[in-house]
Amino acid sequence: MTPAPAASRTPRRGVPPALLVPALLGLAFLVVPLLALLVRAPWHSLPEQLTRPAVWEALRLSLFCATTATALSLVVGVPLAWLLARTDFPGRALVRALVTLPLVLPPVVGGVALLLALGRNGVVGQWLDAWFGITLPFTTTGVVLAETFVAMPFLVISVEGTLRAADPRYEEAATTLGASRFTAFRRVTLPLIAPGVAAGAVLAWARALGEFGATITFAGNFPGRTQTMPLAVYLALQNDPAAAIALSLVLLAVSIAVLAGLRDRWMRTV
């Protein structure tokens, strides 16, 4: 058997204390709060907490808005990722930077930006209100738009990376056989990048489910209409800590499920 290259072998020597101690401190800093959440969880009353009307409303609304935001991200995000990966146009680097900006932009700033753009007196919102009578802030639709704004970049980045890794010659061969560019994308490219689309959709859904800052800024915190799970956690923490912990456990379970689902794709060790 040919020995593995020296660069790929895992070192077996002991870990220096100067590295081990801060590494363990960092691990403890990340893990202890999660363990505290599990230790202090009201397990005996958890079913009762999760079936309360207010909690169920927040769960239902969160699932609906996150799923709708993910669907909207798929409809516009996949074509945007294809545009960035398969075409060359002036200003593409700037467009890519703008697409990824919500990843680093504070969510509350994103909410303010949405309010200034789509609010009743916003740059676009004033015309929506005057022409169609559509008001987006402080509505369920506003929640969906806020979640889409912060979640869609995750989908675009995932799909664009998968498109760049996919061989474009299959798509070119389909076009030489008479297929249109859209048919080649639908029948050839899309099946090839399906794993990347699925991974991006899961990430976008999880990000939308946990969105707080942009939602409370643009859509408010109205039970049954805009109060999603993160907002319900924030409100319940002031009056009913047990309910806040119960909702936090749900969000923690979703995050673990997302990491487990993406482990083989993004967390594979060499």
C-alpha positions as CSV (number, residue, x, y, z in Angstrom):
1,M,0.0,0.0,0.0
2,T,1.3,3.4,-0.9
3,P,1.8,5.6,2.2
4,A,-0.2,8.7,2.5
5,P,1.6,12.0,1.8
6,A,3.2,13.5,4.8
7,A,1.1,16.7,4.5
8,S,-2.1,14.7,4.8
9,R,-1.1,12.7,7.9
10,T,-2.7,13.8,11.2
11,P,0.0,14.7,13.8
12,R,0.1,12.3,16.7
13,R,2.4,14.3,19.0
14,G,1.1,15.7,22.2
15,V,-0.7,19.0,22.3
16,P,1.3,21.9,23.9
17,P,-0.4,23.2,27.0
18,A,-0.2,26.7,25.5
19,L,-2.6,25.6,22.8
20,L,-4.6,23.0,24.7
21,V,-5.7,25.4,27.5
22,P,-7.2,28.1,25.3
23,A,-8.7,25.5,23.0
24,L,-10.5,23.9,25.9
25,L,-11.6,27.3,27.2
26,G,-13.0,28.1,23.7
27,L,-14.8,24.8,23.6
28,A,-16.3,25.4,27.1
29,F,-17.4,28.9,26.1
30,L,-19.4,27.5,23.2
31,V,-20.8,24.3,24.8
32,V,-21.6,25.3,28.4
33,P,-24.4,27.7,27.5
34,L,-26.0,25.0,25.4
35,L,-25.7,22.5,28.2
36,A,-27.2,25.1,30.6
37,L,-30.2,25.4,28.3
38,L,-30.7,21.6,28.5
39,V,-30.1,21.4,32.2
40,R,-32.5,24.2,33.1
41,A,-35.2,23.0,30.6
42,P,-38.6,22.3,32.1
43,W,-38.7,18.8,30.7
44,H,-41.7,17.8,32.9
45,S,-43.9,20.6,31.5
46,L,-42.4,20.8,28.0
47,P,-45.3,19.2,26.2
48,E,-47.7,21.6,28.0
49,Q,-45.5,24.6,27.2
50,L,-45.3,23.7,23.5
51,T,-49.1,23.2,23.2
52,R,-50.1,26.5,24.7
53,P,-52.0,28.7,22.1
54,A,-49.5,31.5,22.1
55,V,-46.5,29.2,21.7
56,W,-48.3,27.2,18.9
57,E,-49.2,30.4,17.1
58,A,-45.5,31.5,17.1
59,L,-44.4,28.0,15.9
60,R,-47.0,27.9,13.2
61,L,-46.2,31.4,12.0
62,S,-42.5,30.7,12.1
63,L,-42.8,27.6,10.0
64,F,-45.1,29.2,7.5
65,C,-43.0,32.4,7.1
66,A,-39.6,30.5,6.9
67,T,-41.0,28.0,4.3
68,T,-42.5,30.8,2.3
69,A,-39.3,32.9,2.5
70,T,-37.3,29.8,1.3
71,A,-39.6,29.3,-1.6
72,L,-39.3,32.9,-2.6
73,S,-35.5,32.6,-2.3
74,L,-35.5,29.6,-4.6
75,V,-37.6,31.4,-7.2
76,V,-35.3,34.4,-7.5
77,G,-32.1,33.1,-5.9
78,V,-31.4,30.2,-8.2
79,P,-31.6,32.3,-11.3
80,L,-29.4,35.0,-9.6
81,A,-26.8,32.4,-8.7
82,W,-26.8,31.1,-12.3
83,L,-26.4,34.7,-13.6
84,L,-23.3,35.2,-11.3
85,A,-21.8,31.8,-12.1
86,R,-22.5,31.4,-15.8
87,T,-22.4,34.9,-17.3
88,D,-19.9,37.7,-17.5
89,F,-21.2,41.2,-17.4
90,P,-19.8,44.6,-16.3
91,G,-20.1,45.1,-12.5
92,R,-20.5,41.4,-11.7
93,A,-18.1,41.7,-8.7
94,L,-20.1,44.5,-7.4
95,V,-23.4,42.6,-7.8
96,R,-21.9,39.6,-6.0
97,A,-20.7,41.9,-3.1
98,L,-24.2,43.4,-2.8
99,V,-25.8,39.9,-2.8
100,T,-23.5,38.8,0.1
101,L,-23.8,42.0,2.0
102,P,-26.8,40.9,4.1
103,L,-24.6,38.1,5.5
104,V,-22.5,40.7,7.4
105,L,-25.0,43.5,7.7
106,P,-26.5,43.7,11.2
107,P,-30.1,42.4,10.8
108,V,-31.6,45.4,12.5
109,V,-29.9,47.6,9.8
110,G,-31.5,45.4,7.2
111,G,-34.9,46.0,8.8
112,V,-34.3,49.7,8.8
113,A,-33.4,49.5,5.1
114,L,-36.5,47.5,4.3
115,L,-38.6,50.0,6.2
116,L,-37.1,52.9,4.2
117,A,-37.6,51.1,0.9
118,L,-40.9,49.3,1.4
119,G,-42.6,51.3,4.2
120,R,-45.6,53.4,3.6
121,N,-43.4,56.4,3.0
122,G,-40.5,54.4,1.5
123,V,-38.9,54.8,-1.8
124,V,-41.0,51.9,-3.3
125,G,-43.6,51.5,-0.6
126,Q,-45.2,54.8,-1.2
127,W,-46.0,53.9,-4.7
128,L,-47.3,50.4,-3.6
129,D,-49.6,52.2,-1.2
130,A,-50.8,54.9,-3.6
131,W,-51.3,52.7,-6.6
132,F,-52.4,49.3,-5.2
133,G,-53.2,50.0,-1.5
134,I,-50.5,47.5,-0.4
135,T,-48.9,48.1,3.0
136,L,-46.1,45.7,3.8
137,P,-44.6,46.7,7.2
138,F,-46.1,45.1,10.3
139,T,-47.8,42.3,8.4
140,T,-47.1,38.6,7.9
141,T,-46.0,39.5,4.3
142,G,-43.5,41.8,5.9
143,V,-42.1,39.0,8.0
144,V,-41.6,36.9,4.9
145,L,-39.8,39.7,3.1
146,A,-37.6,40.4,6.1
147,E,-36.6,36.7,6.4
148,T,-36.0,36.5,2.6
149,F,-33.7,39.5,2.7
150,V,-31.4,37.9,5.3
151,A,-31.8,34.2,4.2
152,M,-31.5,34.4,0.4
153,P,-27.7,35.1,0.3
154,F,-27.1,31.7,1.9
155,L,-29.0,30.0,-1.0
156,V,-27.3,32.1,-3.7
157,I,-23.8,31.4,-2.3
158,S,-24.4,27.7,-2.1
159,V,-26.0,27.4,-5.6
160,E,-23.3,29.6,-7.2
161,G,-20.5,27.5,-5.7
162,T,-22.2,24.3,-7.0
163,L,-22.7,25.8,-10.5
164,R,-19.0,26.8,-10.6
165,A,-18.0,23.2,-9.7
166,A,-20.4,21.7,-12.3
167,D,-19.0,21.0,-15.7
168,P,-20.6,23.5,-18.1
169,R,-19.9,21.3,-21.1
170,Y,-23.1,19.3,-20.4
171,E,-25.1,22.4,-20.7
172,E,-23.2,23.4,-23.9
173,A,-23.8,20.0,-25.4
174,A,-27.5,20.3,-24.8
175,T,-27.6,23.6,-26.6
176,T,-25.7,22.2,-29.6
177,L,-28.4,19.5,-29.8
178,G,-31.1,22.2,-30.2
179,A,-32.2,22.8,-26.6
180,S,-32.7,26.4,-25.5
181,R,-30.6,27.8,-22.7
182,F,-33.5,27.6,-20.3
183,T,-34.3,24.0,-21.4
184,A,-30.7,23.0,-20.9
185,F,-30.7,24.6,-17.5
186,R,-34.0,22.9,-16.5
187,R,-33.2,19.4,-17.9
188,V,-29.4,19.2,-17.5
189,T,-27.9,21.8,-15.1
190,L,-30.6,21.8,-12.5
191,P,-30.5,18.0,-11.8
192,L,-26.7,18.3,-11.6
193,I,-26.8,21.0,-9.0
194,A,-29.8,19.7,-7.0
195,P,-27.6,18.8,-3.9
196,G,-26.3,22.3,-3.8
197,V,-29.8,23.8,-4.2
198,A,-31.1,21.5,-1.4
199,A,-28.2,22.5,0.9
200,G,-28.8,26.2,0.2
201,A,-32.5,25.8,0.8
202,V,-32.0,24.2,4.1
203,L,-29.5,26.9,5.2
204,A,-31.9,29.6,4.0
205,W,-34.8,28.0,5.8
206,A,-32.9,27.7,9.1
207,R,-31.7,31.3,8.8
208,A,-35.2,32.5,8.1
209,L,-36.5,30.5,11.1
210,G,-34.1,32.2,13.5
211,E,-34.3,35.7,12.1
212,F,-35.0,38.4,14.8
213,G,-33.5,41.8,14.1
214,A,-34.9,42.6,10.6
215,T,-38.3,41.0,11.5
216,I,-38.9,43.1,14.7
217,T,-37.7,46.3,12.9
218,F,-39.7,45.9,9.7
219,A,-42.7,43.8,10.8
220,G,-43.0,44.4,14.5
221,N,-44.0,41.9,17.2
222,F,-47.8,41.3,17.0
223,P,-49.0,37.9,18.3
224,G,-50.6,35.7,15.6
225,R,-49.5,38.1,12.8
226,T,-45.8,38.9,13.0
227,Q,-44.6,37.2,16.3
228,T,-42.3,34.4,15.2
229,M,-40.4,32.1,17.5
230,P,-37.3,34.3,18.2
231,L,-39.6,37.2,19.0
232,A,-41.7,35.0,21.2
233,V,-38.6,33.9,23.0
234,Y,-37.6,37.5,23.6
235,L,-41.0,38.4,24.9
236,A,-41.5,35.3,27.0
237,L,-38.1,35.7,28.7
238,Q,-39.5,38.7,30.4
239,N,-42.8,37.2,31.7
240,D,-42.6,33.4,31.3
241,P,-39.0,32.0,31.3
242,A,-40.2,28.4,31.0
243,A,-41.9,29.2,27.7
244,A,-38.8,31.0,26.5
245,I,-36.7,27.9,27.3
246,A,-39.2,25.6,25.6
247,L,-39.1,27.7,22.4
248,S,-35.3,28.0,22.6
249,L,-35.1,24.2,22.7
250,V,-37.2,24.0,19.5
251,L,-34.8,26.4,17.8
252,L,-31.8,24.4,19.1
253,A,-33.3,21.2,17.8
254,V,-33.8,22.7,14.4
255,S,-30.2,24.0,14.3
256,I,-28.8,20.5,15.2
257,A,-31.0,18.9,12.5
258,V,-29.6,21.3,9.9
259,L,-26.0,20.6,10.9
260,A,-26.7,16.9,10.8
261,G,-28.3,17.1,7.4
262,L,-25.4,19.1,6.0
263,R,-22.6,17.2,7.7
264,D,-21.8,14.9,4.8
265,R,-21.7,17.8,2.4
266,W,-19.8,20.6,4.2
267,M,-18.4,19.0,7.4
268,R,-16.7,16.0,5.9
269,T,-13.2,15.4,7.4
270,V,-10.3,14.4,5.2
